Amino acid sequence: MLKVFGVSFAGRTLLLVLSEALLVYSAFRLATKLWFGRDADLALAYDHGLPATLVACAACMLCMYYYDLYESEVLLNAREVVTRLVQVLGTVCMVLALVYFAYPPVQIGRGPFVLWILLGGILLIAWRRLFALLNSAVGWRERIAILGDGWLARELAAEVQRRPELGLELVGYVSSGGSALDGFRRLGDLDKLEDILRREGITRLVVAMEERRGCLPVEDLLRLKARGLRVQDGSELYEAITGKVPVLALRPSSLLFSSGFMASRTMVLGKRVLSLALSLVGLVLGAPLMALIAAWIRLDSPGPALFRQRRVGLDGKTFTLYKFRTMRVEADPDRPAEPDDARITRAGRWLRRTRLDELPQLYNILRGDMDFIGPRPFLPHVERELAGQIPLYTQRWNVRPGITGWAQVHNGYCATLEDNIEKLGYDLFYIRHMSVGLDLLILFRTTKILLLGRGAR
């Protein structure tokens, strides 16, 4: 796993991204050479140039990202990869047509463009097939075992099995009795740990034991570590793989003495200044659009254009959150919206789909109630209820809430207690790793969600 902006990514996935970017660029150069023959370099310099090449390649890579071609569910699914690559190539043609219409200097000749699309599609499909074969090769995977059989061990085992691009082969688990991990081989007891690891050829041991299940064999693990075994904390691996903190397996002391959870004053001040500037610009530039939306809401259904509701913010203090009204006045606003909810107006359905109902929250950001990035604020009675059921829930209140955040780009709406536990895991991860880079990554992913219309209700 490699860290970028404080977030861990599978090394193989990053390698795939870089190799495909190079492949797309190489396909362009090859298409130009085949089309123009010996005068290819001169034609490239005169007709296209480096900016035109980079614009075309960047559009292709962005479309591949937006079609989820680097997500675990799609990454190694051969049929899905081919289908989405065809969609990517079609979308690239439309996107670049708009770009060329708006800015002709970066336009590529029609002949080289068509040849580039065909060559690029063939090379990308062939490379994905080769990547899948290499990734599944036994010699290219690291053999690991899990020490423990509790909640964290089960979650880790499921994640490792679900994400073959990690390059990890889970051999089994070691425990002293207790419950079994369904679907995974029990390798033996703790007292035979060294023999088990040597016999199975395991090079990494992930410690996911729960304290109540017995004492951790510290001396044995230190001896094995001195002999070359990689010993890794289960919570650390879980956080790296999932991008969230394992709330149900977390000891408060592990957060207290770990790195993170201590944003610098410069970071907090810079984030606040940027939020103020962007909210002010957004309110000024968006004023005509917001006036039109307000008029549409009033014409569509009786009642005020704005919706006001108390939410919990920084340090657990409540504030008034503003949104455009998307439901009928007589509807119960505290009940979560469902798909095809009858309470939602015609205008409200479109506003929710495009997320334009959130625009008045720019005023909340200007007032200091919120930032652009942070945990999503919820109703006071909901927050109190969840704080009584979920450990460490009040830690969400240590930073200003946001319009979007790490939990929102991963989790969407929360309907159950389990959903809220998962959401807290993402929020704690953000608070722990809060940085400018992570905020930029969240904005990038938020743009993807908005353009694709995902998660709206």
N, C-alpha and C positions, 0 to 999 in steps of 0.2 A: 504494500500500500504506500502511495506517495501523497504527500500533503500539498494542496494548492489552496491558498486563502484560508488555511486552518481546517480545510475539509479533506478527508482522505479519499483518494480514488484508487481503484485497482490499477496497478502498474500496466497490466496487459491492455486495459481499456485506453489508457493514455497513449500507449504505444500504437494502438490501432488508430486512434484519432490522428496522431502525427503521420503515420504511414499512409493513411488515406488522403490526408492533405497533400502529401508529396505525390501520391498517385494521381490525384486530380490535376495538380500542376503539370506533372509529366505527361499526362494524357493531352493536355492543352498544347504543350510544345510539340508532341508527336503529331497531333492533328494539323498543326500549322506546317510542320515540315513535310508531311505527306501531301498537303494541299498545294503548297507553293514550290515544292521540290528544292532545288539548289538555292533559290533565293529566299528561303524560309526566314533566315535571321534578319535580312533586310526588310522583308514584309512585316515581320513581327515588330521591329523597331519603328517602322513608318506607320503601319496601319493600326497596330494594337498598343504596343508599349506595355511596360510593367504595370502601370495603374489599371489598365483594362484587364490584364491577366489576373491581378490580385482581386479585383472586383468580382470577376466571374468565379474564381475559386472560392472566395469568401461566401458568396451566395450559395454555392453548392454545399459547403460544409455546414452553413447555418441551416439549410433545409434538411440535411441529414440529422442534425441535432433536433430540430423541431419535429421530425417524424420519428423520434425516439429510437433511432438506430444504434444508440449507445446505451440503452437501458437493458437491464438484465433479462427482462421478459422477452426481448426481441433479439438481443445480441447474437445468440447462437441458434436461433430458429430459422432454418434455411428457407422455408417457404415464405415466412413473414418478411425476412430480409429482402428477398427478391421482389415481393409485392411492394414493399415500401421504397425500395430503390427506384422502381419504375415511377412511383408517385413523386419521388424526389426530383427525378429528371424532368418530369412534366411541370412541376412547380418551379424549378429553376428557369425553365424556358419562359414562363409567365412573369416571374419576378424580374428577370434580366430584360425582358421586353419593356417593362415599365421603367426600369432604370435607364435603358438606352433612349427611351422617348423623352425622359426628363433631362438626361445629360448625354447627348450624342457623342462627345469626345471619347467616352470609354467604350463605345460600341465595337463589337467584334464582327468581322465579315461573316455573311450568312453561311458560306460554304465551310470555313474552318469551325464555325460554331456547331453546325449539325454534326460534322465529323467528330468534334470534341465530345459532344453528348453521347454519341454511339460508342466511341472508344472508352470514354469514362465509365459508362454503364457496364460494358463487358469486363473491364479491368477490376472494377469495384466488386462485381458479383464473383469473379474468379478469386480475388483476394479474400473475400469473406469466407468462401468455401475452404481455402487453404488455412485461414486463421482458425476456423472451427476444428479442422483436423489437427493442427498443431496444439491447440488448447486442450483437446481431449487426449492427447498422447500421454501415456502413463509417466514417461520419463520427464515430462515438463511440469509435473505437479509435485507439490511438497506434501509429504505424509505427516499428518498431525493427529493428535489424540486429545480428548477433553478429560480433565480431571474433575469429576463431579457428575451429579445426575439431577440437579434441581432445576428451577425455572430458567436460570441463566444458561445452564448447559443445554437445555432443550431448545431455547431460542437460538443459541449459537449454532447448534447442529443444523437446525432448519435453514438458517441464513447461508451457511457454508454450502449446503446441498442445493440451495436455490440459485446460487451465484457461481457457476463453474468458471467464470472469467477471473476469479480470485486466484486460481491455480492451486487450490488446496484440496487434498484428498483426505477426507475424514475417515480414519481407519476404525475408530470406535471410541469408547470411553472407559475410564477406570473409576471404580467407586467401591465403597465398603458396604455393599448391600443396598438397601433402600429401594426406591422406585426405579423402574427401568426406563430407559430412553427408547420409546417405541420406534422400531425400524432401524436401530443402530446396535452394533455388536458390543457387548460388554467384554472387555479384554481381561479383566481380573480384578483382584483386590489391591489396596494400597501397599500392603506389605510385600507385594511382588512387583512393585512399580518398575524397578530398574530392569529386571528380567523381561518384563513385558515390552518395554520400550526398545530394548536391544533386539528382541525376537521379531518385532513388527517393523523394524527399520524406521522408527519415528524420529523426526528431526525437530519437531516443535510440540511442546506440551502446553495446552491452554488451561489455565487454572480457573475453574468456575465452581469451586466448592462453596457451599453455604456453611457459615460458622456453626450453625446448630447441628450439622451432620457429622461433626468430628473435627479433630485438630488437623491443621495443615502440616504435612510432613516437610517442614522447612529445611531441616538438615539434609534430608535425602535430595530435595530439589536443588539445594546449593551445590551438592556434590555432583549431581548430574549436569548442572549448568557449567561447572568448572570443566567438565569433560566434553563440552561442545553442544549440549542440548539447549535449544532456545526455549526459555520458559516465559510465557506471556500471560498477563492478567486478562481474565475473561471479559471484564468490563471494558478494558481498553480496546480489545479486539471488536467487541460488540459495537462500541461507539464508532470505531473506524469504519466498520462495514455498513452500519445503518444510518450514521449521521444523527444519532440520538443517544441520550443517556439512559442506561437501563434502570429505570425508576424503581422497579420492584425488587431489584437485587442490589440496591445502592446503600452503602453505609454513609451517613452524613459526614463522618470523619474523612472519608475518601475524597469528598468535595472540598472539605475545609483545608486539607493539607496538599491538595493537588494544584497543578498550575491552572491558571484561568480564574474566572469569577472575580477579577480585579481589573476593571477597565481603567486605563489611565485618564487623568483629568483632561489631557490634550485630546484624547479620543472622544470623550463625552462632549467637550466643548466644541470640537470640530463638527461632530455629528449634529449638535444642536444648531450651530450657525448655518450649516448646509441645509438642514430641514427648514429653518426660517426663510432662507433665501429662496429655496425651491417652492415653498408654499406661497410666498408672496408673488413670485413670478407666475405660478399656476393660477392663483386667484385673479390676477390682472388679465392674463391671456385667456383664461377660461370663463371670464365673466359673461361674454355674449352667449356662449354655449349654455351656461348654467341658467341664464335668463330664459332662453328658449325652452330648456327642459322644465323649468318651473311653470312656464305658461302652458306647456303640453300637459303636465300633471293636473293643473287646475281645470283644463278643458276636458280631460279624460274622466275625471271622477271628482265629486265634491269633497272639499277639505283642503287643508293647508298643503303647500308644496314641500315643506320641510318636515322631517320626522325627528323628534328629540327623544333621547332615552338616557337614563343614568347608567354609567359604566364604571368599572373599577380601573384605576390607573396607577401611577407611580406611588409607591409606599402605601398602597391599599386605599388611597383617597379616591372618592367618586368625582366624576365630572359629567357634564352633559355632552353627549355625542350627537353630532348632526349628520343626517343623511337625507337624500331625497325620498319622499314617501313613495313606497311601492305597493302598499296594501290599502285596502279600503279602510275608512276611518273607524268603522264599527268592529274591525278585526282585532283579535287579541294579539298584540305585538310581541308578547313574551313567549308565545309558543313558536318553536323553530319552524321555518318554512320547509315544506315538502315539495318534491317534484310535482308539477301541475297543481299547485296549491290554489284553491278557489278564492282565497283571500287576496291574491295578487292581481292588481289591475293590468289592463292591456299595456299601458305605458310602463308600469312597474316590471312586467315580465321582460321587456326589452332592456330596461335600465339594469336589471339584475344580470342579464346575460352579458352585457357589455361592461359591467361593473361601474357604469357612470353614476349610479346611485351613491357611490362613495365620494364623489367630488366635494361635497360640503365639508368633509373631514379635513380639507386643506385649512379651513378656519380653525379647527381643533389643533392642528400642527402649529399654526401661527400663534395661537394663544398659549402654547406650551403644554397642552394636555397630552399630546401624542408626538411621535416622530414618524417618519416614513417607514422605517424598519423597526420591528419589535413584536413582542407577543400580542396576540389579538385581545382587546378588552372585552369582558363579558359582564352580564348583569350582576349586581351586588348579591342577590340571593343565590344565584348559580355559583358564584365564586365562593361564597361562604360554605355552601353545601360541598363543593369539590374540595375545599381546603380541609374539611373535616374527614374526608374519605381518602384523600391521596397524600402521602407523605411528601414534604418539601414543596407543596403546591404554591405556598405564599412566596416562594423565591421568584416567581414570575413578576411580582410587583416591584422588584429591585431595579427595573429599568422601565422607561416610558413605553407604553404600548404603541403599536404601529398599525398602519393601514395594511401592510403586508409583512411577512416574516418567514423564518425558517420553517415553522410548523405549517403555515398556510400553503407554502409551495410543495409540501409533502403530504399533508394530512387532510386538507379541505375541511368540510363540516364535521362537527363532533356530535354524535347522537347518543352514545353510550358511555358508561364509565370507562370501559376499555379504550374507547377513542380518546377520551380526555387524558388518560394515563399516557398514551402514546404521544399526544400533543405536548404534554408536559416534558416528555423526554426530548423532543425537538427544541422546545423553548429553553430548557436547561443547557442543551448543547450550544444554542446561540449565545446565551449569556456567558457561558464558559469561554467561547472562542470569538467573542465579539470583536470585529475589526472592520476597517474600511473595505478590505478585499472581500470579506464575507458578505457585507452589505451589497457590494456591487454584484456578487454572484446571485444573491436573492433577487435583486432587481432584474437581472438577466432572465432568471427562471420565471419571475412574475410576468415579464413581457411575453414569454412563451405561453403561459396559461391564459393571458388575456387575448392573445391573437387566436388561440385555438378554442377559446370559450369553454375551458374545462372548469368543473367544480361549481359552476353557478347554479343557484336555485331561485 
